[in-house]
Amino acid sequence: DVVDIGGGRVVDAHRTFLYPDNRWGEFLERLEIIDVPGDHDGFVLEPAVRTLASHLRLALAEAEAGLEEPEQPASRGSQPVAAR
């Protein structure tokens, strides 16, 4: 069982503080938490893994789109240099 002790703080039956991000936010500039069906072991099994895969596909596509480099303007009078 989980108990809300107020102020956004939650503890489990062993009185251990629970964090929505499992404290990963301390190490990352950007963190997005997405709820998927299943428990710690079951979310990587059918059918829950389909939801996980869908979210991962979308996140990877967004990350790849953000990595595309803008075209560099050519300098006037510059010529390509051949490798030697």
C-alpha positions in Angstrom: 0.0 0.0 0.0 1.0 3.6 -0.6 0.2 6.4 1.7 0.1 10.1 0.8 1.7 12.0 3.8 1.0 15.4 2.3 3.1 18.0 0.5 3.4 15.8 -2.5 5.2 13.1 -0.5 4.3 9.4 -0.7 5.6 6.5 1.3 5.1 2.7 0.9 4.3 0.2 3.6 7.9 0.1 4.7 7.9 3.9 5.1 10.2 4.4 2.2 9.7 7.6 0.2 8.4 7.0 -3.3 9.3 9.3 -6.2 7.3 9.5 -9.4 10.6 9.6 -11.4 12.5 7.2 -9.1 14.9 10.1 -8.7 16.1 10.1 -12.3 15.3 13.8 -12.5 18.4 14.5 -10.4 20.6 13.3 -13.3 18.7 14.5 -16.3 18.0 17.9 -17.9 14.8 16.6 -19.4 12.6 13.7 -18.2 9.2 12.6 -19.4 7.3 10.1 -17.4 4.8 8.0 -19.3 2.5 5.5 -17.6 2.2 2.2 -19.3 0.2 -0.8 -18.3 1.7 -3.6 -16.2 4.0 -3.8 -13.2 7.8 -3.7 -12.9 8.1 -7.1 -14.6 5.0 -7.2 -16.8 5.3 -4.0 -18.7 7.8 -5.7 -21.1 5.5 -8.6 -21.8 2.6 -8.9 -24.2 0.3 -7.0 -24.5 1.7 -4.2 -22.4 5.0 -4.1 -24.3 3.0 -2.8 -27.4 2.2 0.4 -25.5 5.8 0.7 -24.4 7.1 0.2 -27.9 4.7 2.8 -29.3 5.9 5.4 -26.9 9.6 4.5 -27.5 9.1 4.7 -31.3 7.6 8.2 -31.0 10.3 9.4 -28.6 13.1 8.1 -30.9 11.5 9.7 -34.0 11.3 13.0 -32.1 14.9 12.7 -30.9 16.2 11.9 -34.5 14.3 14.8 -35.9 16.0 17.1 -33.4 19.4 15.9 -34.4 19.2 16.9 -38.0 21.8 19.5 -38.7 20.8 22.7 -40.5 22.5 23.3 -43.8 25.7 25.3 -43.6 25.8 28.3 -45.9 28.7 28.0 -48.4 31.4 30.6 -48.0 32.0 32.8 -51.0 34.9 31.8 -53.1 35.4 28.5 -51.3 36.3 25.4 -53.2 35.9 21.8 -52.2 39.2 20.3 -51.0 40.2 16.9 -52.2 41.4 14.4 -49.7 45.1 13.5 -50.1 
